[in-house]
Amino acid sequence: MPDQKTADELRKKHRIEGIGLFYLQGGFDISRLSGIYKFMMNQMIRMMEPALLKKEDKTEAEEEYLKMIKEGGDFVNEENLRPVIEWYERCQSL
């Protein structure tokens, strides 16, 4: 999830100050991809996986990424909608 500094930079870059900015992570299942998308992801995995496997001091994010590209993963979390809902409710009360 982006930190506040990153969120502020995105707002400024895209000229959307004062507008809600949210990060909602999805999932990854390479078996559901087809054609060029599957090919591109397989190429990326072939490049990234060996480098991550031999890296000794992996960060937690790198460990999670490695697990995701090997096994897939679902990162959808209903709790992540809370900021969106709260922002929407604030907008409705204006």
VENPERA-V64152 format. One record per residue. N is the residue number from 0. PHI is phi in whole degrees, 0 to 359 (none if undefined). Layout:
BEGIN
N	PHI
N	PHI
END
This chain:
BEGIN
0	none
1	298
2	281
3	299
4	298
5	297
6	299
7	297
8	296
9	297
10	300
11	293
12	301
13	261
14	55
15	234
16	302
17	85
18	249
19	300
20	228
21	229
22	241
23	236
24	281
25	258
26	217
27	215
28	216
29	298
30	293
31	271
32	272
33	215
34	56
35	296
36	293
37	294
38	301
39	297
40	293
41	297
42	295
43	297
44	298
45	298
46	278
47	278
48	302
49	301
50	296
51	289
52	297
53	273
54	289
55	278
56	254
57	289
58	283
59	300
60	297
61	293
62	298
63	295
64	297
65	300
66	298
67	295
68	289
69	276
70	247
71	80
72	177
73	242
74	248
75	289
76	219
77	304
78	298
79	293
80	280
81	307
82	299
83	294
84	295
85	298
86	297
87	298
88	296
89	297
90	295
91	291
92	274
93	283
END
